Amino acid sequence: MAELTIFVDATVFLGMHHREASLRSDSLWFFCHQYAGTVRMNYEQVGICDAVIWNESRAVQDLYYPFMDRLHTDMAIIRGGYTFREIATAVNDPRLRHLRPEQALLAAQVLSSEALLATHDPDLQSLPCLAAHLWEFDTEQPLLLFPPELQALYETSKVFIYEAQQGARA
């Protein structure tokens, strides 16, 4: 049986540093449990994360980026762009027209891949056509830690606290 593709968005990546404990816990749980697996993240979602961090002070960036860089290097995060089919779906599917472009494009990727999506974005979580494609955060399982070197970088990176309101742009 083929392994199911899992997409992750900026809300979950940045969520590892979220001020709200439940979002932080869910995000950490996802990345620690998927660390040995493979996830996909489109270039736009990676860029959204960068844009948020670039708004932080240089000191915060210097403490945060080693964790982000190491996680992107050590974990099998497959980064990629959109296909013309996904772009056409994002533009033409009436179920996606009310979304912001970055949301519609991500939803189109997930739908066209028959994949799962790990997200904290309430617009995407409430989208009926994505209901069967949403990752369920199973925080009943014990929280794992990253490998020691990455865990140490994560602890240092916690100087960055993500304060976006749920529903706001990542």
Secondary structure as GFF3:
##gff-version 3
##sequence-region A 1 170
A	DSSP	beta_strand	6	8	.	.	.	ID=ss1
A	DSSP	alpha_helix	10	15	.	.	.	ID=ss2
A	DSSP	alpha_helix	21	34	.	.	.	ID=ss3
A	DSSP	beta_strand	38	42	.	.	.	ID=ss4
A	DSSP	alpha_helix	43	54	.	.	.	ID=ss5
A	DSSP	alpha_helix	58	74	.	.	.	ID=ss6
A	DSSP	beta_strand	76	80	.	.	.	ID=ss7
A	DSSP	alpha_helix	84	92	.	.	.	ID=ss8
A	DSSP	three_ten_helix	94	96	.	.	.	ID=ss9
A	DSSP	alpha_helix	101	113	.	.	.	ID=ss10
A	DSSP	beta_strand	116	118	.	.	.	ID=ss11
A	DSSP	alpha_helix	122	125	.	.	.	ID=ss12
A	DSSP	three_ten_helix	128	133	.	.	.	ID=ss13
A	DSSP	alpha_helix	148	157	.	.	.	ID=ss14
###
